[in-house]
Amino acid sequence: MTPAELANLHRSAFQSERNWSADEFADLLLSPHVTLIAHSQGFALIRIVAGEAELLTLAVHPDHHRQGIATRLMTQWMSDAAAQTAFLEVAADNLAAQNLYRKHGFAEAGRRRGYYKRSDGTTVDAVLMTAALPCGQGPESPRTP
């Protein structure tokens, strides 16, 4: 997916929030620590640094919700990540995403008050979530004998 395609899909998936631009996606993709996992109707963007994997964003086009795309993206990045722990932030009112993350072993670890700014001027807390990962399974991990 190109940065423009990522920005368009992100805009469709997050209609009430500030959307990421093609330039922002292009900059992220230049980082050696950022990985894109793409599907024709969704994507996950992950940053791995110092044994921690951060889910920067996961987006699925609204016309393709409830088709298992997000589950496949979650399963792939979590099994491939060369990290011990994972973390993410999700809007407190995004219960569908929170349920998805809980199904993948994430638990609430804290909150950031008023973190997300909505297009109507309201704010929503970010729920911080963490999970253990199967460290050493990723392609960048050293192999044990």
C-alpha positions as a Markdown table, in Angstrom:
| # | Residue | x | y | z |
|---|---|---|---|---|
| 1 | Met | 0.0 | 0.0 | 0.0 |
| 2 | Thr | 1.2 | 3.5 | -0.8 |
| 3 | Pro | 1.2 | 6.3 | 1.8 |
| 4 | Ala | -1.8 | 7.8 | 0.0 |
| 5 | Glu | -3.7 | 4.5 | 0.1 |
| 6 | Leu | -3.0 | 4.2 | 3.8 |
| 7 | Ala | -4.2 | 7.8 | 4.4 |
| 8 | Asn | -7.4 | 7.2 | 2.5 |
| 9 | Leu | -8.1 | 3.9 | 4.3 |
| 10 | His | -7.3 | 5.6 | 7.7 |
| 11 | Arg | -9.7 | 8.4 | 6.9 |
| 12 | Ser | -12.5 | 6.0 | 6.1 |
| 13 | Ala | -11.9 | 4.0 | 9.3 |
| 14 | Phe | -11.6 | 7.0 | 11.7 |
| 15 | Gln | -14.1 | 9.5 | 10.5 |
| 16 | Ser | -14.5 | 11.3 | 13.7 |
| 17 | Glu | -10.8 | 11.8 | 14.5 |
| 18 | Arg | -7.9 | 13.7 | 13.1 |
| 19 | Asn | -6.7 | 11.6 | 10.2 |
| 20 | Trp | -3.1 | 10.8 | 9.4 |
| 21 | Ser | -1.8 | 12.3 | 6.1 |
| 22 | Ala | 0.0 | 10.5 | 3.4 |
| 23 | Asp | 3.2 | 12.5 | 4.4 |
| 24 | Glu | 2.9 | 11.2 | 8.0 |
| 25 | Phe | 2.6 | 7.6 | 6.7 |
| 26 | Ala | 5.5 | 8.1 | 4.3 |
| 27 | Asp | 7.7 | 9.4 | 7.2 |
| 28 | Leu | 6.7 | 6.5 | 9.4 |
| 29 | Leu | 7.4 | 3.9 | 6.7 |
| 30 | Leu | 11.0 | 5.3 | 6.3 |
| 31 | Ser | 11.8 | 4.3 | 9.9 |
| 32 | Pro | 13.7 | 1.0 | 10.2 |
| 33 | His | 11.7 | 0.3 | 13.4 |
| 34 | Val | 8.2 | 0.5 | 11.7 |
| 35 | Thr | 6.5 | -2.4 | 10.0 |
| 36 | Leu | 3.4 | -2.3 | 7.8 |
| 37 | Ile | 1.2 | -5.4 | 7.7 |
| 38 | Ala | -1.3 | -4.8 | 4.8 |
| 39 | His | -4.5 | -6.3 | 3.7 |
| 40 | Ser | -6.5 | -5.1 | 0.7 |
| 41 | Gln | -9.1 | -3.5 | 3.1 |
| 42 | Gly | -7.0 | -2.9 | 6.2 |
| 43 | Phe | -3.6 | -2.5 | 7.7 |
| 44 | Ala | -1.6 | -2.5 | 10.9 |
| 45 | Leu | 1.4 | -0.3 | 11.5 |
| 46 | Ile | 3.8 | -1.4 | 14.3 |
| 47 | Arg | 6.9 | 0.2 | 15.8 |
| 48 | Ile | 9.4 | -2.1 | 17.6 |
| 49 | Val | 12.0 | -0.6 | 19.8 |
| 50 | Ala | 14.0 | -2.0 | 22.7 |
| 51 | Gly | 12.0 | -5.2 | 23.0 |
| 52 | Glu | 8.6 | -3.4 | 22.9 |
| 53 | Ala | 6.1 | -3.5 | 20.1 |
| 54 | Glu | 3.7 | -0.6 | 19.8 |
| 55 | Leu | 0.6 | -0.8 | 17.6 |
| 56 | Leu | 0.6 | 2.7 | 16.1 |
| 57 | Thr | -2.7 | 2.1 | 14.3 |
| 58 | Leu | -4.9 | -0.6 | 12.9 |
| 59 | Ala | -7.5 | 0.3 | 10.4 |
| 60 | Val | -10.1 | -1.7 | 8.5 |
| 61 | His | -12.5 | -0.1 | 5.9 |
| 62 | Pro | -16.0 | 0.2 | 7.5 |
| 63 | Asp | -17.5 | -1.7 | 4.6 |
| 64 | His | -15.3 | -4.7 | 5.6 |
| 65 | His | -15.9 | -4.8 | 9.4 |
| 66 | Arg | -16.8 | -8.2 | 10.9 |
| 67 | Gln | -15.0 | -10.2 | 8.3 |
| 68 | Gly | -12.0 | -11.2 | 10.4 |
| 69 | Ile | -9.5 | -8.8 | 8.8 |
| 70 | Ala | -8.6 | -7.1 | 12.1 |
| 71 | Thr | -8.2 | -10.5 | 13.8 |
| 72 | Arg | -5.8 | -11.6 | 11.0 |
| 73 | Leu | -3.8 | -8.4 | 11.2 |
| 74 | Met | -3.5 | -8.7 | 15.0 |
| 75 | Thr | -2.5 | -12.4 | 14.9 |
| 76 | Gln | 0.1 | -11.7 | 12.3 |
| 77 | Trp | 1.9 | -8.7 | 13.9 |
| 78 | Met | 1.7 | -10.3 | 17.4 |
| 79 | Ser | 3.2 | -13.6 | 16.2 |
| 80 | Asp | 5.9 | -11.9 | 14.0 |
| 81 | Ala | 7.0 | -9.2 | 16.4 |
| 82 | Ala | 10.5 | -9.7 | 17.8 |
| 83 | Ala | 9.6 | -8.2 | 21.2 |
| 84 | Gln | 8.6 | -9.3 | 24.7 |
| 85 | Thr | 5.7 | -6.9 | 25.3 |
| 86 | Ala | 3.2 | -5.0 | 23.2 |
| 87 | Phe | 1.3 | -1.9 | 23.9 |
| 88 | Leu | -1.3 | 0.3 | 22.3 |
| 89 | Glu | -3.7 | 3.2 | 22.9 |
| 90 | Val | -7.4 | 3.0 | 22.0 |
| 91 | Ala | -10.3 | 5.5 | 22.4 |
| 92 | Ala | -12.3 | 4.8 | 25.5 |
| 93 | Asp | -15.5 | 4.8 | 23.4 |
| 94 | Asn | -14.2 | 2.3 | 20.8 |
| 95 | Leu | -15.5 | -0.8 | 22.5 |
| 96 | Ala | -15.3 | -3.0 | 19.5 |
| 97 | Ala | -11.5 | -2.4 | 19.2 |
| 98 | Gln | -11.1 | -2.9 | 23.0 |
| 99 | Asn | -12.9 | -6.2 | 22.7 |
| 100 | Leu | -10.6 | -7.2 | 19.8 |
| 101 | Tyr | -7.5 | -6.3 | 21.8 |
| 102 | Arg | -8.7 | -8.2 | 24.9 |
| 103 | Lys | -9.3 | -11.3 | 22.8 |
| 104 | His | -5.6 | -11.1 | 21.9 |
| 105 | Gly | -4.4 | -10.9 | 25.5 |
| 106 | Phe | -4.3 | -7.1 | 26.0 |
| 107 | Ala | -5.3 | -5.7 | 29.4 |
| 108 | Glu | -5.9 | -2.1 | 30.5 |
| 109 | Ala | -2.8 | -0.5 | 32.0 |
| 110 | Gly | -3.9 | 3.1 | 32.4 |
| 111 | Arg | -5.6 | 6.1 | 30.8 |
| 112 | Arg | -4.7 | 9.3 | 29.2 |
| 113 | Arg | -7.4 | 11.9 | 29.9 |
| 114 | Gly | -8.8 | 13.8 | 26.9 |
| 115 | Tyr | -6.1 | 12.3 | 24.5 |
| 116 | Tyr | -8.2 | 12.0 | 21.4 |
| 117 | Lys | -9.6 | 15.2 | 19.9 |
| 118 | Arg | -12.7 | 14.6 | 17.8 |
| 119 | Ser | -13.8 | 16.7 | 14.8 |
| 120 | Asp | -16.8 | 18.0 | 16.8 |
| 121 | Gly | -14.4 | 19.5 | 19.5 |
| 122 | Thr | -15.0 | 16.9 | 22.2 |
| 123 | Thr | -12.2 | 14.8 | 23.7 |
| 124 | Val | -12.1 | 11.1 | 24.6 |
| 125 | Asp | -9.7 | 9.3 | 26.9 |
| 126 | Ala | -7.1 | 6.9 | 25.5 |
| 127 | Val | -7.1 | 3.5 | 27.2 |
| 128 | Leu | -3.5 | 2.2 | 27.4 |
| 129 | Met | -3.3 | -1.6 | 27.0 |
| 130 | Thr | -0.5 | -4.0 | 27.2 |
| 131 | Ala | 0.1 | -7.7 | 26.4 |
| 132 | Ala | 2.9 | -10.2 | 26.6 |
| 133 | Leu | 4.2 | -11.4 | 23.2 |
| 134 | Pro | 5.8 | -14.8 | 22.2 |
| 135 | Cys | 9.3 | -13.2 | 22.3 |
| 136 | Gly | 11.9 | -14.8 | 20.1 |
| 137 | Gln | 9.4 | -15.9 | 17.4 |
| 138 | Gly | 9.9 | -12.9 | 15.1 |
| 139 | Pro | 12.0 | -13.0 | 12.0 |
| 140 | Glu | 14.5 | -10.5 | 13.5 |
| 141 | Ser | 15.0 | -12.5 | 16.7 |
| 142 | Pro | 18.1 | -14.6 | 17.2 |
| 143 | Arg | 17.4 | -18.2 | 16.9 |
| 144 | Thr | 18.0 | -20.5 | 19.8 |
| 145 | Pro | 19.8 | -23.8 | 19.2 |
